[in-house]
């Protein structure tokens, strides 16, 4: 295991998490434009760093556009600061614990053809720890009913995983490891937010039907 990269990744995660909790307290208008800025950075990474783009990359741009529209719909119609923080915590939990346990203890590969670093142990560790964190937070703050909590957490976990796979497919197609080097230990914004890009679509739909 690359402990130097794990340390760098951990430091970057702490800085990003601290920045998030500062920015989430801004007026909603600023958060709205912050989202626009982040999606523009991701678009820039895709245009600049993803080489040998062909017709199928239209699907990647469409996917990013749908995610962006979903984020704006959520912010305009459904935004709740506490629930959004809850949403982000679950994304970070699944991503972080899957990576840590997979890197430290994982051996059997989950989908080696698409994402060779993912392991069964990493996935299930992230899955169960994320559920545990979701139940603990919900126990104290009573955000959702039990059934809605289970559905919500499943949606976030599955969306994060699928979002990660989508990015991996296009990275392998372009024969690159990271979308850029803007975030130390993580790569680019697309690498760091791959789970969020898919999850915000599911989250907006869930918020509409809730």
Backbone as CSV, one residue per row, in Angstrom:
resi,resn,N_x,N_y,N_z,CA_x,CA_y,CA_z,C_x,C_y,C_z
1,UNK,0.836,-1.205,0.000,0.000,0.000,0.000,0.871,1.255,0.000
2,UNK,0.429,2.290,-0.716,1.158,3.553,-0.788,0.735,4.439,0.387
3,UNK,1.493,4.368,1.497,1.131,5.125,2.696,1.328,6.627,2.496
4,UNK,2.295,6.997,1.660,2.514,8.413,1.380,1.296,9.017,0.699
5,UNK,0.735,8.287,-0.274,-0.455,8.770,-0.970,-1.654,8.799,-0.036
6,UNK,-1.754,7.782,0.860,-2.859,7.746,1.819,-2.794,8.946,2.756
7,UNK,-1.581,9.292,3.211,-1.406,10.453,4.089,-1.783,11.738,3.370
8,UNK,-1.309,11.876,2.138,-1.612,13.070,1.344,-3.103,13.170,1.072
9,UNK,-3.708,12.045,0.759,-5.144,11.997,0.498,-5.929,12.372,1.752
10,UNK,-5.484,11.902,2.914,-6.166,12.203,4.178,-6.092,13.692,4.503
11,UNK,-4.912,14.278,4.314,-4.746,15.714,4.575,-5.638,16.531,3.646
12,UNK,-5.647,16.164,2.369,-6.492,16.870,1.401,-7.964,16.748,1.770
13,UNK,-8.368,15.557,2.233,-9.769,15.335,2.617,-10.162,16.216,3.795
14,UNK,-9.266,16.339,4.769,-9.540,17.186,5.935,-9.690,18.645,5.516
15,UNK,-8.797,19.097,4.639,-8.863,20.481,4.147,-10.158,20.714,3.379
16,UNK,-10.522,19.763,2.518,-11.753,19.894,1.736,-12.982,19.878,2.636
17,UNK,-12.970,19.004,3.641,-14.108,18.913,4.557,-14.251,20.195,5.365
18,UNK,-13.134,20.736,5.844,-13.151,21.999,6.583,-13.675,23.128,5.694
19,UNK,-13.227,23.149,4.443,-13.685,24.172,3.497,-15.181,24.053,3.253
20,UNK,-15.657,22.800,3.158,-17.084,22.580,2.927,-17.925,23.154,4.056
21,UNK,-17.526,22.899,5.308,-18.309,23.378,6.446,-18.259,24.899,6.579
22,UNK,-17.225,25.519,6.033,-17.193,26.983,5.978,-18.131,27.499,4.894
23,UNK,-18.067,26.877,3.728,-18.834,27.353,2.579,-20.327,27.088,2.726
24,UNK,-20.698,26.009,3.431,-22.112,25.657,3.549,-22.888,26.703,4.341
25,UNK,-22.180,27.540,5.098,-22.835,28.589,5.880,-22.987,29.894,5.106
26,UNK,-22.536,29.904,3.868,-22.724,31.083,3.025,-24.191,31.209,2.632
27,UNK,-24.633,32.404,2.236,-25.992,32.545,1.704,-26.199,31.621,0.507
28,UNK,-27.430,31.199,0.290,-27.729,30.216,-0.746,-27.280,30.682,-2.131
29,UNK,-27.375,31.970,-2.391,-26.956,32.500,-3.697,-25.489,32.193,-3.966
30,UNK,-24.649,32.314,-2.946,-23.224,32.027,-3.100,-22.993,30.536,-3.334
31,UNK,-23.765,29.704,-2.647,-23.643,28.258,-2.833,-24.045,27.885,-4.257
32,UNK,-25.071,28.552,-4.753,-25.540,28.332,-6.127,-24.406,28.582,-7.121
33,UNK,-23.721,29.704,-6.977,-22.629,30.034,-7.893,-21.388,29.175,-7.636
34,UNK,-21.218,28.720,-6.401,-20.113,27.811,-6.102,-20.283,26.502,-6.866
35,UNK,-21.500,26.000,-6.919,-21.783,24.788,-7.680,-21.462,24.992,-9.156
36,UNK,-21.862,26.135,-9.689,-21.567,26.437,-11.095,-20.061,26.409,-11.331
37,UNK,-19.313,27.030,-10.428,-17.858,27.089,-10.545,-17.244,25.686,-10.519
38,UNK,-17.708,24.844,-9.604,-17.165,23.485,-9.482,-17.444,22.674,-10.739
39,UNK,-18.673,22.770,-11.250,-19.005,22.025,-12.465,-18.214,22.525,-13.666
40,UNK,-17.915,23.809,-13.709,-17.090,24.348,-14.795,-15.666,23.797,-14.720
41,UNK,-15.147,23.637,-13.498,-13.813,23.040,-13.337,-13.820,21.596,-13.841
42,UNK,-14.855,20.846,-13.480,-14.956,19.455,-13.932,-15.056,19.398,-15.452
43,UNK,-15.847,20.295,-16.030,-15.964,20.363,-17.489,-14.608,20.655,-18.120
44,UNK,-13.866,21.565,-17.518,-12.524,21.900,-18.004,-11.612,20.671,-17.962
45,UNK,-11.667,19.927,-16.862,-10.833,18.727,-16.732,-11.160,17.714,-17.823
46,UNK,-12.441,17.524,-18.078,-12.854,16.554,-19.097,-12.367,16.984,-20.479
47,UNK,-12.506,18.260,-20.787,-12.100,18.763,-22.104,-10.587,18.682,-22.291
48,UNK,-9.835,19.070,-21.252,-8.380,19.180,-21.369,-7.661,17.847,-21.184
49,UNK,-8.058,17.075,-20.181,-7.266,15.910,-19.790,-7.751,14.590,-20.381
50,UNK,-9.014,14.527,-20.799,-9.508,13.282,-21.382,-9.203,13.283,-22.874
51,UNK,-8.264,12.441,-23.255,-7.786,12.433,-24.633,-8.562,11.423,-25.476
52,UNK,-8.351,11.513,-26.769,-8.957,10.574,-27.726,-10.469,10.492,-27.551
53,UNK,-11.098,11.643,-27.380,-12.541,11.653,-27.192,-13.235,11.258,-28.497
54,UNK,-14.255,10.434,-28.365,-15.026,10.010,-29.522,-16.504,10.250,-29.255
55,UNK,-17.343,9.637,-30.059,-18.778,9.904,-29.966,-19.354,9.550,-28.603
56,UNK,-18.802,8.523,-27.951,-19.372,8.105,-26.664,-19.126,9.133,-25.566
57,UNK,-18.166,10.044,-25.783,-17.931,11.078,-24.786,-19.089,12.073,-24.722
58,UNK,-19.933,12.064,-25.750,-21.157,12.864,-25.682,-21.975,12.452,-24.464
59,UNK,-21.969,11.157,-24.158,-22.714,10.654,-22.998,-22.142,11.201,-21.700
60,UNK,-20.822,11.374,-21.651,-20.195,11.927,-20.448,-20.610,13.378,-20.248
61,UNK,-20.624,14.149,-21.331,-21.053,15.547,-21.233,-22.537,15.638,-20.864
62,UNK,-23.341,14.735,-21.423,-24.767,14.704,-21.093,-24.962,14.356,-19.624
63,UNK,-24.207,13.385,-19.147,-24.254,12.970,-17.739,-23.896,14.131,-16.816
64,UNK,-22.837,14.852,-17.148,-22.424,16.002,-16.339,-23.487,17.091,-16.369
65,UNK,-24.100,17.307,-17.533,-25.146,18.328,-17.661,-26.363,17.967,-16.806
66,UNK,-26.780,16.701,-16.844,-27.924,16.260,-16.040,-27.618,16.423,-14.558
67,UNK,-26.396,16.098,-14.162,-25.992,16.263,-12.763,-26.039,17.731,-12.353
68,UNK,-25.536,18.601,-13.218,-25.545,20.034,-12.916,-26.974,20.553,-12.766
69,UNK,-27.841,20.199,-13.695,-29.238,20.634,-13.623,-29.894,20.105,-12.351
70,UNK,-29.605,18.858,-12.001,-30.162,18.269,-10.774,-29.705,19.038,-9.545
71,UNK,-28.433,19.444,-9.530,-27.914,20.199,-8.382,-28.610,21.546,-8.252
72,UNK,-28.881,22.181,-9.386,-29.548,23.476,-9.347,-31.011,23.345,-8.915
73,UNK,-31.668,22.296,-9.400,-33.054,22.044,-8.985,-33.111,21.792,-7.484
74,UNK,-32.158,20.998,-6.987,-32.131,20.727,-5.549,-31.935,22.014,-4.760
75,UNK,-30.977,22.836,-5.167,-30.688,24.076,-4.442,-31.874,25.030,-4.469
76,UNK,-32.553,25.106,-5.593,-33.656,26.061,-5.743,-34.908,25.606,-4.997
77,UNK,-35.237,24.309,-5.083,-36.526,23.844,-4.583,-36.472,23.031,-3.284
78,UNK,-35.383,22.350,-3.014,-35.384,21.393,-1.911,-34.289,21.607,-0.883
79,UNK,-33.461,22.627,-1.037,-32.268,22.751,-0.200,-32.609,22.870,1.282
80,UNK,-31.954,22.022,2.061,-32.014,22.071,3.520,-30.590,21.843,4.005
81,UNK,-30.035,22.804,4.710,-28.617,22.744,5.049,-28.256,21.489,5.834
82,UNK,-29.045,21.151,6.837,-28.723,19.996,7.681,-28.789,18.680,6.903
83,UNK,-29.814,18.547,6.061,-29.942,17.327,5.263,-28.830,17.253,4.222
84,UNK,-28.457,18.398,3.664,-27.378,18.406,2.676,-26.050,18.003,3.322
85,UNK,-25.800,18.474,4.540,-24.590,18.064,5.269,-24.618,16.553,5.514
86,UNK,-25.782,16.046,5.899,-25.975,14.604,6.104,-25.625,13.843,4.826
87,UNK,-26.133,14.334,3.716,-25.880,13.760,2.392,-24.382,13.711,2.085
88,UNK,-23.686,14.813,2.328,-22.249,14.890,2.058,-21.461,13.957,2.980
89,UNK,-21.855,13.889,4.245,-21.168,13.007,5.200,-21.244,11.549,4.744
90,UNK,-22.401,11.137,4.241,-22.551,9.752,3.788,-21.699,9.475,2.552
91,UNK,-21.634,10.430,1.638,-20.787,10.266,0.451,-19.326,10.105,0.861
92,UNK,-18.876,10.999,1.737,-17.484,10.948,2.201,-17.212,9.650,2.949
93,UNK,-18.174,9.213,3.763,-18.000,7.981,4.541,-17.811,6.780,3.627
94,UNK,-18.699,6.638,2.651,-18.594,5.486,1.755,-17.300,5.528,0.951
95,UNK,-16.985,6.681,0.412,-15.773,6.824,-0.402,-14.515,6.558,0.427
96,UNK,-14.450,7.147,1.614,-13.244,7.053,2.442,-13.027,5.655,3.007
97,UNK,-14.076,5.083,3.599,-13.910,3.766,4.227,-13.737,2.657,3.193
98,UNK,-14.359,2.811,2.034,-14.126,1.841,0.959,-12.667,1.873,0.535
99,UNK,-12.137,3.079,0.408,-10.738,3.236,-0.011,-9.773,2.710,1.053
100,UNK,-10.003,3.093,2.308,-9.084,2.705,3.390,-9.059,1.195,3.586
101,UNK,-10.236,0.579,3.736,-10.279,-0.863,3.980,-9.844,-1.650,2.751
102,UNK,-10.213,-1.143,1.574,-9.784,-1.816,0.353,-8.281,-1.771,0.180
103,UNK,-7.679,-0.628,0.508,-6.229,-0.466,0.367,-5.464,-1.281,1.401
104,UNK,-5.979,-1.308,2.632,-5.267,-1.990,3.715,-5.459,-3.505,3.702
105,UNK,-6.680,-3.941,3.444,-6.993,-5.356,3.633,-7.566,-6.047,2.394
106,UNK,-8.012,-5.281,1.413,-8.678,-5.875,0.259,-7.738,-6.659,-0.640
107,UNK,-8.191,-7.815,-1.065,-7.394,-8.649,-1.976,-8.189,-9.020,-3.223
108,UNK,-9.407,-9.518,-3.030,-10.215,-9.949,-4.168,-10.806,-8.727,-4.871
109,UNK,-10.501,-8.595,-6.147,-10.954,-7.442,-6.917,-12.445,-7.544,-7.217
110,UNK,-13.113,-6.402,-7.202,-14.555,-6.364,-7.429,-14.875,-6.325,-8.920
111,UNK,-14.345,-5.334,-9.626,-14.550,-5.208,-11.075,-13.212,-4.816,-11.698
112,UNK,-12.281,-5.740,-11.796,-10.924,-5.399,-12.243,-10.845,-4.850,-13.661
113,UNK,-11.808,-5.229,-14.524,-11.769,-4.755,-15.904,-12.038,-3.259,-16.004
114,UNK,-12.798,-2.725,-15.040,-13.178,-1.308,-15.081,-12.389,-0.500,-14.066
115,UNK,-12.379,-0.980,-12.825,-11.704,-0.256,-11.746,-10.862,-1.242,-10.937
116,UNK,-9.602,-1.443,-11.321,-8.771,-2.491,-10.714,-8.455,-2.305,-9.235
117,UNK,-8.659,-1.102,-8.697,-8.334,-0.862,-7.287,-9.478,-1.184,-6.337
118,UNK,-10.658,-1.431,-6.875,-11.805,-1.715,-6.014,-11.819,-3.187,-5.610
119,UNK,-12.087,-3.416,-4.320,-12.128,-4.781,-3.802,-13.468,-5.055,-3.134
120,UNK,-13.797,-6.343,-3.005,-15.030,-6.728,-2.323,-15.018,-6.244,-0.876
121,UNK,-13.889,-6.436,-0.202,-13.814,-6.042,1.205,-13.983,-4.533,1.355
122,UNK,-13.354,-3.771,0.476,-13.479,-2.320,0.536,-14.911,-1.869,0.346
123,UNK,-15.597,-2.472,-0.638,-16.985,-2.093,-0.914,-17.884,-2.390,0.278
124,UNK,-17.802,-3.605,0.807,-18.707,-3.984,1.896,-18.364,-3.270,3.203
125,UNK,-17.088,-2.974,3.421,-16.717,-2.185,4.601,-17.315,-0.790,4.495
126,UNK,-17.170,-0.171,3.330,-17.764,1.146,3.113,-19.275,1.111,3.244
127,UNK,-19.885,0.047,2.723,-21.338,-0.117,2.766,-21.841,-0.157,4.207
128,UNK,-21.298,-1.045,5.016,-21.800,-1.235,6.381,-21.436,-0.070,7.307
129,UNK,-20.245,0.493,7.150,-19.866,1.627,8.000,-20.701,2.854,7.660
130,UNK,-20.992,3.057,6.384,-21.846,4.184,5.983,-23.246,4.033,6.561
131,UNK,-23.781,2.820,6.520,-25.093,2.576,7.128,-25.047,2.834,8.628
132,UNK,-23.978,2.401,9.279,-23.839,2.622,10.721,-23.821,4.116,11.033
133,UNK,-23.051,4.881,10.276,-22.980,6.332,10.478,-24.335,6.973,10.219
134,UNK,-25.029,6.513,9.182,-26.353,7.052,8.860,-27.330,6.830,10.010
135,UNK,-27.320,5.623,10.592,-28.221,5.311,11.705,-27.862,6.116,12.954
136,UNK,-26.577,6.286,13.219,-26.159,7.045,14.404,-26.609,8.500,14.298
137,UNK,-26.366,9.119,13.143,-26.764,10.519,12.950,-28.274,10.651,13.036
138,UNK,-28.984,9.726,12.385,-30.443,9.803,12.378,-31.029,9.547,13.765
139,UNK,-30.354,8.755,14.570,-30.821,8.475,15.932,-30.869,9.753,16.761
140,UNK,-29.859,10.597,16.592,-29.776,11.823,17.387,-30.586,12.975,16.787
141,UNK,-30.696,13.022,15.464,-31.330,14.189,14.830,-32.681,13.889,14.194
142,UNK,-33.052,12.610,14.099,-34.367,12.194,13.590,-34.690,12.894,12.271
143,UNK,-33.817,12.711,11.304,-33.994,13.355,10.001,-35.028,12.619,9.164
144,UNK,-34.954,11.287,9.152,-35.859,10.480,8.336,-36.501,9.386,9.181
145,UNK,-37.642,8.874,8.685,-38.206,7.660,9.267,-37.273,6.497,8.913
146,UNK,-37.451,5.371,9.570,-36.552,4.236,9.365,-36.536,3.785,7.908
147,UNK,-37.712,3.639,7.304,-37.770,3.157,5.921,-37.146,4.163,4.962
148,UNK,-37.422,5.456,5.185,-36.826,6.483,4.327,-35.312,6.558,4.513
149,UNK,-34.864,6.318,5.735,-33.428,6.319,6.005,-32.736,5.193,5.242
150,UNK,-33.327,4.005,5.277,-32.746,2.860,4.569,-32.699,3.131,3.068
151,UNK,-33.820,3.637,2.522,-33.873,3.944,1.084,-32.853,5.014,0.731
152,UNK,-32.816,6.079,1.533,-31.901,7.194,1.294,-30.445,6.720,1.291
153,UNK,-30.068,5.942,2.293,-28.681,5.484,2.406,-28.315,4.542,1.269
154,UNK,-29.227,3.642,0.914,-28.978,2.747,-0.214,-28.780,3.527,-1.508
155,UNK,-29.624,4.533,-1.714,-29.520,5.358,-2.921,-28.160,6.034,-2.994
156,UNK,-27.714,6.589,-1.875,-26.433,7.301,-1.850,-25.282,6.338,-2.122
157,UNK,-25.282,5.187,-1.464,-24.195,4.217,-1.637,-24.128,3.720,-3.079
158,UNK,-25.271,3.306,-3.614,-25.299,2.788,-4.990,-24.902,3.875,-5.982
159,UNK,-25.409,5.091,-5.769,-25.088,6.200,-6.673,-23.603,6.534,-6.638
160,UNK,-23.024,6.545,-5.446,-21.581,6.802,-5.313,-20.773,5.763,-6.076
161,UNK,-21.158,4.520,-5.898,-20.433,3.428,-6.551,-20.551,3.521,-8.069
162,UNK,-21.755,3.752,-8.551,-21.979,3.865,-10.000,-21.244,5.078,-10.563
163,UNK,-21.293,6.199,-9.839,-20.584,7.394,-10.282,-19.096,7.162,-10.410
164,UNK,-18.545,6.423,-9.466,-17.119,6.083,-9.504,-16.810,5.202,-10.712
165,UNK,-17.684,4.237,-10.989,-17.477,3.345,-12.127,-17.557,4.102,-13.447
166,UNK,-18.501,5.029,-13.542,-18.637,5.816,-14.775,-17.349,6.571,-15.060
167,UNK,-16.810,7.208,-14.022,-15.555,7.940,-14.227,-14.428,6.986,-14.613
168,UNK,-14.374,5.826,-13.975,-13.319,4.851,-14.263,-13.376,4.377,-15.713
169,UNK,-14.583,4.173,-16.216,-14.746,3.731,-17.607,-14.131,4.740,-18.569
170,UNK,-14.422,6.017,-18.354,-13.913,7.041,-19.266,-12.424,7.296,-19.057
171,UNK,-11.938,7.136,-17.837,-10.496,7.289,-17.612,-9.719,6.168,-18.294
172,UNK,-10.222,4.964,-18.202,-9.549,3.845,-18.863,-9.616,4.000,-20.374
173,UNK,-10.725,4.527,-20.862,-10.859,4.770,-22.300,-9.831,5.783,-22.784
174,UNK,-9.507,6.759,-21.912,-8.531,7.796,-22.260,-7.120,7.442,-21.810
175,UNK,-6.990,6.287,-21.114,-5.678,5.819,-20.630,-5.002,6.840,-19.710
176,UNK,-5.789,7.364,-18.761,-5.242,8.281,-17.761,-5.600,7.774,-16.370
177,UNK,-4.803,8.163,-15.378,-5.053,7.754,-13.991,-5.944,8.742,-13.257
178,UNK,-5.763,10.040,-13.526,-6.529,11.085,-12.850,-7.011,12.116,-13.858
179,UNK,-8.108,12.793,-13.508,-8.657,13.809,-14.406,-7.800,15.065,-14.434
180,UNK,-7.041,15.306,-13.370,-6.065,16.406,-13.318,-5.242,16.206,-12.047
181,UNK,-4.460,17.201,-11.667,-3.682,17.115,-10.419,-3.984,18.295,-9.501
182,UNK,-5.215,18.792,-9.568,-5.592,19.982,-8.804,-5.710,19.716,-7.307
183,UNK,-6.056,18.475,-6.926,-6.227,18.137,-5.508,-5.190,17.086,-5.128
184,UNK,-4.205,17.418,-4.303,-3.145,16.468,-3.934,-3.702,15.179,-3.326
185,UNK,-3.240,14.053,-3.845,-3.666,12.764,-3.314,-4.940,12.233,-3.929
186,UNK,-5.695,13.098,-4.588,-6.974,12.698,-5.175,-6.958,12.765,-6.695
187,UNK,-6.200,13.698,-7.243,-6.246,13.937,-8.680,-6.961,15.243,-8.946
188,UNK,-8.080,15.156,-9.651,-8.841,16.360,-9.979,-10.183,16.403,-9.280
189,UNK,-10.950,17.430,-9.592,-12.289,17.562,-9.015,-13.202,16.432,-9.491
190,UNK,-13.016,16.003,-10.730,-13.824,14.897,-11.240,-13.520,13.618,-10.467
191,UNK,-12.248,13.405,-10.118,-11.873,12.237,-9.317,-12.481,12.302,-7.921
192,UNK,-12.431,13.465,-7.313,-12.897,13.629,-5.939,-14.420,13.619,-5.857
193,UNK,-15.082,14.136,-6.891,-16.534,14.320,-6.831,-17.290,13.353,-7.729
194,UNK,-16.643,12.273,-8.171,-17.327,11.337,-9.064,-18.577,10.747,-8.421
195,UNK,-18.500,10.427,-7.126,-19.674,9.908,-6.429,-20.757,10.955,-6.267
196,UNK,-20.354,12.188,-5.998,-21.316,13.280,-5.823,-22.069,13.553,-7.115
197,UNK,-21.372,13.513,-8.249,-21.983,13.852,-9.537,-23.190,12.971,-9.821
198,UNK,-23.075,11.678,-9.528,-24.212,10.783,-9.700,-25.199,10.906,-8.545
199,UNK,-24.698,11.028,-7.332,-25.567,11.030,-6.146,-26.511,12.217,-6.108
200,UNK,-26.063,13.373,-6.591,-26.923,14.556,-6.537,-28.141,14.383,-7.438
201,UNK,-27.992,13.595,-8.510,-29.142,13.292,-9.373,-30.164,12.484,-8.583
202,UNK,-29.694,11.412,-7.953,-30.577,10.555,-7.155,-31.159,11.313,-5.968
203,UNK,-30.335,12.157,-5.354,-30.758,12.915,-4.176,-31.862,13.901,-4.528
204,UNK,-31.748,14.556,-5.682,-32.780,15.503,-6.118,-34.097,14.775,-6.372
205,UNK,-34.019,13.598,-6.999,-35.228,12.804,-7.261,-35.841,12.332,-5.947
206,UNK,-35.008,11.848,-5.031,-35.480,11.399,-3.719,-36.159,12.544,-2.973
207,UNK,-35.570,13.735,-3.018,-36.126,14.905,-2.331,-37.474,15.296,-2.917
208,UNK,-37.633,15.106,-4.221,-38.898,15.445,-4.882,-40.023,14.526,-4.415
209,UNK,-39.741,13.236,-4.311,-40.781,12.265,-3.969,-40.985,12.105,-2.470
210,UNK,-40.058,12.617,-1.671,-40.182,12.454,-0.227,-41.359,13.258,0.327
